[in-house]
Amino acid sequence: MVLTTVTDGIARGVDSVTGAVSEAFFEPVIRLGVTGLARSGKTVFITSLVANLLDRGRMPGLSAVSSGAISAAYLRPQPDDTIPRFPFEANLEALTGANPRWPVATATVSELRLSLRVQPQGLLGAVSGPRTVHLDIVDYPGEWLLDLGLMDKTYAQWSEDTLTKMEVRPDTSAFLTMAGEVAADTKLDEPQAEALAHAFTDTLHIARKAGFSDCSPGRFLLPGELKGSPALTFAPLPPLDAPKRGSLYREFERRYEAYKSLIVKPFFRDHFSRIDRQIVLVDALGAIHNGPRALADLRQTMRDLLGAFRPGKNSFLSALLGRRVDKILFAATKADHIHHSQHSQLTAIMEALVTDARRRADFAGAQTAAMSIAALRATVEEERTHQGKALQMVRGTLLDTGKEAAFHPGDLPADPSVLLSPAQAGDPAWLDGDWQAMSFAPAKLSLRAGDGPPHIRLDRAVEFLIGDRLR
């Protein structure tokens, strides 16, 4: 057993050295992690990103495009044969077909390799030929990333934190009553355990629908093949001193630890720890629409998300010691749902939401940025006069009715503290009225040859994330 472990370790070390040398001197690889919480547009982002790198007519903000350094881009087989391939072609057809629709969101890890033929610029480019840079896009649910925060918590600590959060969330009273009345120190009763787990899972779904961001454990929402397994059959319980062996409390504690060791740790080891650039997509507009408590929850979630990263500068030995994420972009999505005159306000709100998280990352040596984007533009802008005042609006096809409508969601404040202060105070609603959000269907597109789908600042996002590796 010991010999096998040592042999496996040596083999992994040799593979890591080989991979490091190959990437450094022949065909470098950029592993870009793409994650986002519910309704942030992760699937659309990846689809539009790849489409716009294949047909680069709308990417002038990417310096490797404007300089002509990228001469070709093409999809290649991904290096990880055990990970599902991101369904790019099917998603692009859904977005650009005769009857466009939003593609089905992915509920597990997937990957796609896009290879770029790049001519180095400057003195190096004058003496060397073009090289191939592989962009490996790793798609994973943000809910799974939040699970990494469980690694430093005991079952008792997690239970206390979760029960406290549930006190201000909607429709949790039934579960809180059930958890408070259960005899947790009595012998495990499996039907009772399942009832508690199902009731707890229901509260997570309700919280996510209401716009709350931190809905972990993430596999309770996206169980996949683990549905019904003991590792997903536990729930938070009030503290209990010296619980008996074989009791409900002790079994939930054991299953919580199994969740961490059998589900969370393998995800970190096999996927997350290998990422060196990361974008976190955030539906900030949706959180604002859902009220101060949802916005406060999003702010705390941003802090927790960064705690899951290992930010810092990479070195030649990173492949041996474990990659560190050296660039992180926090992107507020759906910028096309508001007029461009309010994009600066949305960016400022996004920056304020992640201030604490960015400070921690910057201190560790990682570069971070915040911006507002729309990976696929679904609206057009127009101006109308209302009560003698010019009103800046967006117009698109409503998702629920299929009818076209012009919409003014309200004015975002220039000072983010106008929103963050009531959020921090835990106010149940905005004092100055609600900010409205609408759901738009993708617009019908007529693309010229060489153009990818229309977007807002996707090229600038890509420039920050990987532009330095394409020179």
Buried (B, 14 or more C-beta within 10 A) or exposed (E): EEEEEEEEEEEEEEEBEEBBEEBEEEEBBBBBBBBBBBBBBBBBBBBBBBBBBBBBEBBEBBBBBBEEBBEEBEBEEBEBEEBBBBBBEEBBBBBBEEEBEBBEBBEEBBBBBBBBBBBBBEEEBEEEEBBBBBBBBBBBBBBBBBBBBBEEBEBBEBBBBBBEBBEEBBBBEEBBEBBEEBEBBBEBEEEBBBBBBEBBBBBBEBBBBBBBBBBBBBBBBBBEEBEEBBBBBBBBBBEBEEBEEEBBBBBBBBBBBBBBEEBBBEBBEEBBEBBBBBBBBBBBBBBBBBBBBBBBBBBBBBBBBBBBBBBBEBEEEBBEEEBBBBBBBBBBBBBBBBBEEBBEBBBBBBBBBBBBBBEBBEEBEBBBBBBBBBBBBBBEBEEEEEEEEEEBBBBBBBBEEEEEEBBBBBEBBEEBEBBBEBBEEEBEEBEEEEBEBBBBBBBEBEBEEEBBBBBBBBBBBBBBBBBBBBB
